[in-house]
Amino acid sequence: MHLEESVVHGNETARAKVHHAATIAGLAFGNAFLGIAHSLAHQLGAAFHVPHGLACALVITHVMRYNAVKNPTRMGVFSQYMCPQSAERYASVARFVGLDACEVVRAGEGDDADDDAVNAFLVEALIDEVEALRERLGVPATLIAYFEEQQLAQKGTQVPITREAIAAKLDGLALAAFDDQCTGTNPRYRPTSSQDSPLPVFHQWRRPSPSHLALAFSFPAHVQRTSRSIRIWR
């Protein structure tokens, strides 16, 4: 993979390929707009000075799983999109990078395996692959891990950022993320219940409660955790 070759070995050809890919991606999102990965990353950068690329890496797999649901709820309709197709698009990317759904097909009835089940399997496989790539590249998986790395790099001279410091900013961060210009074009906008969302700031957005706002970036001890909770700072 060009990204891994570029980072790990500094290969010039691989770096050129990554540059071209990033340019093409920029052209694409200039046309298709962005989503809540950027909404959240903007807040992490503003509040904690996390580099934007790293902030996106911290939230991307959580956002992928959040968006990849069947019939996601949206606040509005954009003429250029027939309907949200995140699961199908992620599944297509998974196939492109060589992942397959043989296991779920065998569990079904050959070629008649349920398309939704196949897509769901491929989405999780793609998320696993992204997280494995992040680990191979040495990208921290959580905010706390990033801050700990910064402390080591600064030989303890930097003031540490604690879980308590992060928690104190949660309500403001969640409100700002909800109001970010990238949120309105996210494929999924307004889940029907907090249990079904890793970003419950979008739940009951007309009258958000502090607990829902806090859940946008973490799960405090007093809140019931779900199996698919976003835990970018744990």
N, C-alpha and C positions, 0 to 999 in steps of 0.2 A: 504494500500500500504506500502511495507516494507520501502521505502525511507522516507516517511512521518513519519512513526512510529519510525524509527531510529533517525530522526532529532528532532522531537517534544517531544518524550517521552524517548529517549535514550535506547530503548529496545535492549537488547543484541542479542536476536535471530534475530531481524530485521536487526541489524548491520551486523551480519554474512551473512545474505541473500544478503545485499547490497554489501558486500565484494566479495561474490561469483559472483554476477552479474557483478561487475566491472572487475573481473578477466576474466570472459567469454567474456565480451566486448573487453578487451585488446587482447585476443587471436584472436577474430574476426577481429579487425582492423589491427592486424599484418599480416593477410592474405589478407584482402580486401583493405588496405590502408585507407587514410583519405580524407577529403575534405575541402571546404573553411571555414567551421566553425572554423577549427583549423588554417587555413591560417590567418583569421582575428584575432582570439584569440591570436595567437603568437605576432601580432603587438601591441595589447592592453597591453599585458604583458610587452613587451620590452619598450614601450614608457611611460606607466603610472603605471607599476608595479602591474597591476591587476592580481590576482591569476588566473591561467590558467582555472581551473574549472569554476570559476565565469565568466571569459571572454567568455567561450563557452556557458554558460547559457544566457549571454546577446545577443548573435547573433543567437542561435540555431533555434528559430522559424522563424526568417527572412530567414535564409538559407533553412529551410524546404520548405517554400513557394516558394522561388526562384528556388529550384531544382525540385519541384513537378509540372512540366509542361509536356504536351504531346510533344513528339519528340524534346527533348532539343538538342541544338547544342553543339557539342564537337569538340575539336581540333584533337584528335587522337582516335584510337581504341585499346582496350586491349583485348587480346585473351580470357581471362577468363570471359568477360562480353559480352553476346549476344547483348544487347542494354541497355541503361539507363532505369530503371524501378522504379524510385523514387516514383512516384504517386501510383503505384500498391503496392509497399512495405510499404509505409506509410499507405495506406488504410488497408493493412493486419494487421499492428500493431494496428490501430484503432479498428478493429474488435476484436483483441485478448484482448484488455483492456476493451471490453464491449460496445464500441460505435457502433451505427448502422446508416443506411441511410434510415430509414423508410419514412422520409419526402420526400426525393427526389424520392424514389420508388413510393410513392403515387402520386407524381406530374407527373410521367411518366405513363407508362401503365403496372402496375404490375411488373412481372418478366422481362419484356422487357425494363425496364428503361435503359437509355444509360449508359454503363460501365464507360465512362469518367466522366459523371456527378456524378455518385455514388462515384467514386474515389475522385473527387474534393471536394465533400461534406464531405467525411470522412477525407480527409487531413485537411480541415479547422477545423473539429471537434477535431481532434488530436492536432492541434496547439492550439486551445482554451484550451484543457485539460492540455497541457504542461504549458501554461501561468498561468492557475489557480493553478497548482501544485507549480510553482515558487512563486506565491504570498503567498500560504499557508505556504511555507517553509521560507518565509521572505527574499527571494533572491531579491535584487534590480533589477528593470526592465531596468534601464538606467545607463550609466556611471556617469552622474551627480548625480543621486540618490545614487550611491555607494560612490562617493566622499563626498557627504553631510553626509552620515552615518559615514564615516571615520573621518570627522571633529568633529562630535559629540562625537565619541569614544575617540578622542585625546583631547577633551575639547578645541578645537580651536588652539591647538599648532602646528598643521600641516598646511603647506602652502596650501591654497585652489587651486584646479585645476579648472579653469573656462572654459566656452564654447570657449572663445577666445584662450585659451591655446591649447585646443583640435583642434580647426580650424586651428591653425598655423602649426600643424603637419600632416594635412590630406593628402597632396600630397605625402609626404614621406611614410606614412603608407599605402596608397593605392598601391603605386608602390611596396613596400615590400611584401604586401599581394599577389599581382599578381605574384610575383617572388617566392613565398613560395613553397616548395617542395610538399605540400599537394594540391595545386591548380590543378595540372595536372591530378589528379585522381578524381576530383569532377565530379559527373554525368552530370553537366551542366557547360560549359566552356566559351562559347562565344555567348551571346545573340545578336539578330539582331538589337535591338534598345534600347536606354536608357530608353524609356518609359516602356519597358517590363521587366526591371530588377531592383531589389532593390540594386544591387551592380554594378552600371554602370562602375566601373573600368574595368570590363571585356568587355565592349562595345568598339569597335574600338581599340583593344589592340595594334595594330601595331603602331598607332599614337595617344595615349591617350591625351586628352585635360585636362587642369587643372580642369575644371568644372566636367568632368566625374570622375576624380580621387577623387575629394572632395566628390562626392556622395557615395563613398564606405563606408564612416563612418557617413555621416550626409547629411542633405539638407540645405545648407546655404540659407539665406533669399532671395537671388537674383535668386534662382533656382526654377523652377516650381515643386511643389510637386505632387506626384501621390497618389492614394488611397492606394497603397501597397508599400510605401516607407520605407526603413529601417531608424529607428529613435532611435538608441541605446543610443544616448547621449542627447536627448532632455529632 
